[in-house]
């Protein structure tokens, strides 16, 4: 098998791995995304260390791909390749080979197999998952705080969720027009140059969630989409949790999980929030469960750092009732097969499944096909700017236009 790899750059200028597979039907590439804030239970991302690229190089992962290429089974079906990679690594968290190594191979195999079957990538994923393909609702980062922007808002992402539209193109138009209005409103609030965060959201001149949400709501109203576009939060609460004191340092206040829960309910009372991701620390299954119990059925409680696309953690969360939606990130687990298994487990529990980009992403739009093929309820794909984000929007627009796929509906 003519499989190799090279060290590419992600959207942050940080090295990532791009696998290249040449077969008789053509040449295929797959670029692995990477997170800035990562759950401690995510599969290991293999980095070189040392001085080169501040230790972030991936030359070891590149070499791993080239070494593994000589050993891959001749039957390069998805199951055969992924199960081989899992057994070759033989660790719980891909710490031997690196999840970036295994995912690069797994993804490029998926693309090649789709081409061999003479079908688009979304259709290949649809058959693997046994789901009827549909376009996910876009969950668009419109503004952010914490490590994604360099500002001091504790909540990491403020997102738009267009729930009252029948097409993805209409959703995209609404997001873009709200984005324009938010830019105008932000320019009136600050003398600083307008700039965007890692995921294409506008960096707002606030240190608290309340005025941030007020300005976004104002932008929604001015754009004419009040009632049609709802709000979603990614709290990434592990980032402002102190493991020694067991206290959340939220907006300058030291809060217990109960007090923090009250903050979220206040925000939900004042704003049209329909989804909250990672409201508590990544090991606090009990606080998640209590919060989910209180919010049902009106709010979607999404597990990201809590679950890390990991079947063992999903099983625990299902048993405890810790959330009602999975954030699906292939690089958290390391293969296409394990990603599909996680989605199936969540769906069998009656949860929503939300596919997600990473802050360090690329122009590779595979996530759009994955989310469509798996019939995900939504997909986090960032704001309507930055090429690595618009690549996903444009791929979904293409799939809707030329494959006549229907848009997912947000229930709840």
N, C-alpha and C positions, 0 to 999 in steps of 0.2 A: 504494500500500500504506500503510495507516494504522499506521505503525511509529514509536514514539518510545521514550524512556528517561528514567529519573530516577536521581538519586543516592540510594541506599539505604544502610543500615548493615549491616555483617556482624556476626558474633558477638563480635568484639573491640571493636565500636563504631567501626570504621574504615570509611570510605566504600567502597562498591562500586557496580557498575552493575546496574540492573534494566531489562531491555527489556520493552516492552509492545506487543503486536501485536493489533489489532482486525480481525477478518474477520467474514463473515456468520455463521459458526458460533459466534462468541463472542470473548472477550478472553483473551489468554494472556500470561503473564509468565515471565521467566527471569532468575534472579539469579546472578551469577558469583561463585564462591568465590575465595579468595586465600590464599596461604601466608605464614607468618611466617619460616620458614627455607626459602629457595628456591635451587635450583641455578642456577649462573651461566649455564647453557645453556638455561634456560627461555625461552619466548617473552616478549617485553616486556609488562609491565603498565603501561599509560599512566596516569600520575599528574600532577596539576596543578603540584606544587611550590608554593613561596610559603608564606605563613603559615597560610592556611585549612586546618583539619584537620591541622596540622603537615605540610603539603605533600602529604597523602594524598588530597586531593580528586580526583574523577573527572569534573569538569564538562566537560573536553575530550573524554573518551570519550563522554559523553552527547551532546555536540554532534556527534561523529563519527557516532553512530547515526542521528541526525536528518538529517544530510547524506547519508549512504549510503542512507537509506530512499527518497530521490527517484531513486536510480540503480539500484536492485535490479531484476533481470530479472523480467518478468511471470510467467515460469515459475519459481515459487519451490520447485521440487524441491530436496532437500538438496544434491545434487551441483551443481546450477546456482548456487545461492546461495553455497555454500562456495567453489566454484572462482572465482566472481566476487570474493568477498572476498579470496581468496589473490592473485589477479591485481591487484586494486586496491591492495593493500598492497605487493606486489612486493618484499618483503624476506625474508630468511631467518628472521627472528625476530619478525615482526609489529611492528617498531619504528616503522613509519609510522602505522598506525591503532591499534595496541595490541591485544594478544590478548584483553584484557577487552572491548574493543569488538566484535571479530569473534565471540567466543564467545557474547556476549549475543545477537547477531543469529542465529547458527547454532542456538543452543538454542531460542530462541523460535519459529524456523521449524520445528524438529523437532516441537515441541508442537502447533503449528497444523496441520502436515501429518498428524500422528497423528489429530487431531480430524476433519480433512477426510476421512480414510480410515475414520472411525468405529471406531477401534481404540485400545486403551490404549497409552501411550508405550512400555512395554517391548516390546510386539508390533511396533511401528514399528521400534525398534532391532534387534529380532530379524530382521526381514526385510532391513534394510539390511546386517546382518552375516552373514546366511545361517547363523545359529546357532539351535539349538533352545533356547528360553529355559529357564533354571533359576535358582533362588534361590542367590545366592552364600553361602558360609560367612561369618559375621561375624568380622572381625578387630578385636577390641575393645580400645581403649586403656584399661588398668586403672590405670596409673600412668605418670608421665613425669618427665623431667629436662630439662637444657639449657634452651633458650630458651622451651620450651613451659610451663615451670613456675616459672622463676626460681630453682630449686634447682641444686645443683652436681653432680648425677649426670651423667656425660658422655653416657651413652646417652639418646637422646631419648624413646623410647617403649617401654614394656613392655606387651605385648598378650596377650590370651587368644585362643586358637583352638580352638573346640569341635569336635573331629574325630570323635567317636563318637556322633553323634546323627542321627536320620533326618528331623527337621523343624527349620525355622528357629525355630519357637516354642519348642521344647525348648532350642535353642541360646541363645535370648534369656533364658529362665528361668535357665539355668545361669550365664550372664554376670551377671545381676542378683543372684543369690544369692551368688556369689563376691564381687561388689562390696560387698554388705552386710557380709559377713564381713571383708573387707579394711578397711572403714570402722571396724568394731569393734576390730580389732587395731591399727589406726593410732591410734585414740583412746587406747589403753592405752600407746602408745609416746611420746606427746608431750602437752604441756599446751597446745599451740597449737590454735586452732580448725581443725576439719576443713574443707579447701577443695579445689576441683577445679581442674584445669589447663584450658587452652584447648580441649581435646578431650574433656572430661568424665572424665578419669582423676583418681584421688586423688593428691594431692601427698604423698609419703611423707617422713619426717624423716631421710633418709639422704643421704650424698654418694657412695655406692659401689653398684655393681650387685649385688654378692653379697648383702648384707642385704636389698636391695629384692626380689630374686628369692626369697629365703628367706621373706619375709613373704607374698608373693603365693602361693607354693607352699603355705604354711600355710593361707591363706585358701581355696585350692582344696580342700585336704584337709578342712578344717572344714565346707565346704559339701557335701561328699560327692561330689566330681567328680574325684577322683584317677584318672589314667589316661584320663579322658574329655575333659579339657580340657588342651591343650598350650600352650606359650608361644612367642611371637614377639617379636623385637626390631627396632626401627628405630634403628640406631646413629647415623645422620646424621653420619658420621665427618668430613665436610668441615668441620663446625662446630668440631671440636677439632683440626684439622690446621693446622700452620704452614707456609705455602707457602714462606717464606724458608729455614727450616731443614729442610724436608721431614720433619718429625717430628710425631707425634701426641701431644698433651698430654692423656693419658687418666688421669683420677682422680689428678692430681698427678704422674704419671710421664711421662717422655719416652720414647716408644716408636717403633721402626721399624715398617713394615708387617708384617714377619715376627714381631716380638714381639707386636704387637697381635693378629695371627692366633692366636698362642698363648693370649692372654687369652680370645678367643672360644671356642677349643677347650676351655679349662678350664671356662667357663660351660656349654658344651654337655655336658660330662662330668657336671657336678653338677646340671643341671636339664633338664627335658623341653622343650628348645628345638627347634622344627622349622623355623623360618624366621628368617632374618637379612637385614635390609634395609640397604643402603648401609654395609657394614662398613669401607669404605675411601674415600679421597678421590675426588671426582667425576671426576677425570681419570686415575685409576690403574687402567686396564683390565687391566694385567698382574697386579696384586695381587688383583683380583677373580677373574681367571681361575685363578690358582694356588689360591686359597681354594676356589673352586667345584670344582676338580678333586679337592681333598682331601676335600671334604665329600660328594660324590656317593655314593649317590643319596639319602642320608638327610635332607639339609638343603636347604631351598629358599633360594637366594641371590637376593635381590630387588634389581633396579636401579631407583632413583628418580632421585636427582641424577645418577647415572651416565648415565641414558638420557633423561630429561626428555620422555618420550612422543614422541621424535623419531626418525623413520625412519632417518636417517643414522647416529645413534648406536646404534640398535638393530642395524643391519646390522654395524657394527664390533664390537659386543659378541657377536653371534652368531658371527662369524668367529673371534674370539679365545676364545670359550667363557667369557666374563667373568661370566655369571650364568645362571640358569635360570628367571627370572620377571621380568615387567614390572609395575611399578607404574604404573597408567594414570590420568593426571590430565588431563582435557580442557583446563584453563586453562594447562597447560604448552605446548600446541601451538596452540590457538586456534580450532579448528573441530571439529564433529562428524565430518566426513569424515576428517580427518587422525587423529582419535582412533581411529576404526574401523580405519584402515589400520595404525596402530601395533599394535593388538590382533591383527590378522590376521597381521602379520609375526611377532609373538611366538609365536602359536599354531602357525604353520607351522614354527617352529624347535623345536617340542616343549616350549615353556616354559609355565608357568602365567601367567595374567593376573589381576592383583589391582587392582580399581578402588579409587580412593581419594578421600576428602573432603580438605579443607584446614583448617588451623587457623582461618582466617577464613572461616567458612561461613555458611549461612543456612537458613531453614526450607524452602527449595525442596528437595524430595526427589528431583530428577531423577536423582541418582547411583544410587538404588535401582533405577530403571527401566533405566538404562544398564547397570549390572552384571548385571541379570537378562536383559535382551535380548541382551547379548553373551555370556551363559553364562560369566561370569567364575568362576574357582575360588573367589575370596574377595573381600570388600569391606571396606576399612578405613572404619569409620563412627563410631569414637570410643567412649567409655564410655556406659553406659546412663543418662546424665543430660545436662542441657542440651537445650533444645528443638530446636536445630538438629541435634543428633545423634539424638535420639529420633524426629525426623521421618523419618529414614531407616529406623530400626528399624520404626516403625509402618507405613511404606509397604510394607516387605518382608513384614511380618506380614499386611497386607491382601492382597498379591499371592498369598501362600501360601494364605490362607483362601478367597479368592473366585475365584482363577484356577487353583487346584489344581496349582500348580507344585512340582516336586521340588527337593530340596536338593542342591547340588553335593557331591561327595565329594573329600576331600583325599587324594591319592595321594602316598605318599612320607613 
